[in-house]
Amino acid sequence: MLNLDQIDHIQLDVNNRALVQKRYLENLDFTRVTSLGQWIEGIPFAVDNGSEHLGLFESKSIYSTTVAFSVTSSQFSNWQKHLFEHSIEYVLMENDLFWSMNFSDPGGTPFEIKSYECIA
C-alpha cells in the first residue's frame, strides 16, 4: 500500500516575495525555517507553529500551488515504482538534504514526494 506521512510544504509562487514574506512574518506569526538555508539560500520558507511550511518563490507568472508530501525511504521507493508502473512521468532529484520526485496530475497541478532519509 502507498502511504504519505504528511504534507511537507506548500509552494506559493508570488510576484513580490519580500512583501509576501513580510506579511507572513509580521501579520500571520510565521517564522523563517533556518534549517533549510544551506539549500534554499535566498528563498524564504516560513513555518506556522512548527508544523506547516510555506515555500515562497518569486515569479513573474503565478503558477499552480505545489503540494509536497514527506515519506520514508521505503515509501519513496514504493512511490517511484508506482509512478513508473502507471506510466506517470516524474523528475527524480537528489541533493544534500533530500530526494524528491516531481510530477503533475492530469490537470497540471504539480506534486512532490520527498524523503529526508538516506536512499541507497
C-alpha positions as CSV (number, residue, x, y, z in Angstrom):
1,M,0.0,0.0,0.0
2,L,1.2,3.5,-0.8
3,N,1.4,5.9,2.2
4,L,2.1,9.6,2.7
5,D,3.3,10.7,6.1
6,Q,2.3,14.3,5.9
7,I,2.2,17.4,3.7
8,D,5.8,18.6,3.7
9,H,5.2,22.1,2.4
10,I,3.0,24.2,0.1
11,Q,4.8,26.2,-2.6
12,L,3.4,29.6,-3.4
13,D,4.6,31.5,-6.5
14,V,4.3,35.2,-5.7
15,N,5.1,38.3,-7.7
16,N,6.7,40.2,-4.7
17,R,8.4,37.7,-2.4
18,A,9.7,40.4,0.0
19,L,6.3,41.9,0.5
20,V,4.5,38.5,0.9
21,Q,7.2,37.2,3.3
22,K,6.9,40.4,5.4
23,R,3.1,39.8,5.7
24,Y,3.5,36.2,6.8
25,L,6.3,37.1,9.3
26,E,4.7,40.2,10.7
27,N,1.0,39.6,10.4
28,L,0.5,35.9,10.5
29,D,3.0,34.9,13.1
30,F,5.2,32.7,10.8
31,T,8.9,32.4,11.3
32,R,11.7,31.6,8.8
33,V,12.9,28.0,8.7
34,T,16.7,28.4,9.0
35,S,17.5,24.7,8.8
36,L,16.8,24.8,5.0
37,G,19.1,27.8,4.5
38,Q,22.0,25.9,3.1
39,W,19.8,24.5,0.3
40,I,17.5,27.5,-0.3
41,E,19.7,30.5,0.1
42,G,17.6,33.5,-0.7
43,I,14.4,31.5,-0.8
44,P,12.5,32.2,2.4
45,F,10.5,29.4,3.9
46,A,8.0,30.1,6.7
47,V,6.5,27.8,9.2
48,D,3.4,28.2,11.4
49,N,3.6,26.8,14.9
50,G,6.4,24.4,13.8
51,S,4.2,22.3,11.5
52,E,3.0,23.9,8.3
53,H,5.7,25.1,5.8
54,L,5.1,27.6,3.1
55,G,7.7,28.0,0.4
56,L,7.7,31.4,-1.2
57,F,9.1,31.6,-4.7
58,E,9.2,34.8,-6.7
59,S,7.9,34.5,-10.2
60,K,6.6,36.8,-12.9
61,S,3.9,34.3,-13.7
62,I,1.8,32.8,-10.9
63,Y,1.7,29.0,-11.3
64,S,-0.3,26.3,-9.6
65,T,0.5,25.6,-6.0
66,T,2.8,22.6,-5.5
67,V,1.8,20.1,-2.8
68,A,4.8,18.2,-1.3
69,F,4.5,15.1,0.8
70,S,7.1,13.6,3.1
71,V,7.7,9.8,3.1
72,T,10.2,7.3,4.5
73,S,12.9,5.9,2.2
74,S,10.9,2.7,1.7
75,Q,7.7,4.6,0.9
76,F,9.8,6.7,-1.5
77,S,10.8,3.5,-3.4
78,N,7.2,2.3,-3.4
79,W,6.0,5.6,-4.9
80,Q,8.8,5.6,-7.5
81,K,7.7,2.0,-8.6
82,H,4.1,3.0,-8.5
83,L,4.6,6.1,-10.8
84,F,6.7,4.0,-13.2
85,E,4.2,1.2,-13.4
86,H,1.4,3.7,-14.1
87,S,3.4,5.5,-16.8
88,I,3.3,8.7,-14.8
89,E,6.3,10.9,-15.8
90,Y,8.3,12.3,-12.9
91,V,11.6,14.0,-12.3
92,L,13.8,12.4,-9.8
93,M,16.1,14.9,-7.9
94,E,18.8,14.3,-5.4
95,N,20.5,16.9,-3.2
96,D,22.3,17.1,0.1
97,L,19.1,17.3,2.2
98,F,16.6,15.0,0.5
99,W,15.5,13.1,-2.6
100,S,12.3,14.1,-4.4
101,M,10.1,13.0,-7.3
102,N,8.1,15.8,-9.0
103,F,5.1,15.1,-11.2
104,S,1.8,16.7,-12.2
105,D,-1.8,15.5,-12.0
106,P,-3.7,15.4,-15.3
107,G,-4.9,18.9,-14.7
108,G,-1.3,20.2,-14.4
109,T,-1.2,20.6,-10.6
110,P,2.4,19.9,-9.5
111,F,3.1,17.4,-6.7
112,E,6.3,16.5,-5.0
113,I,7.1,13.4,-2.9
114,K,10.3,13.7,-0.9
115,S,12.3,11.8,1.6
116,Y,14.8,13.3,4.0
117,E,16.1,9.8,4.8
118,C,19.2,8.4,3.0
119,I,18.2,6.4,0.0
120,A,20.6,3.8,-1.5
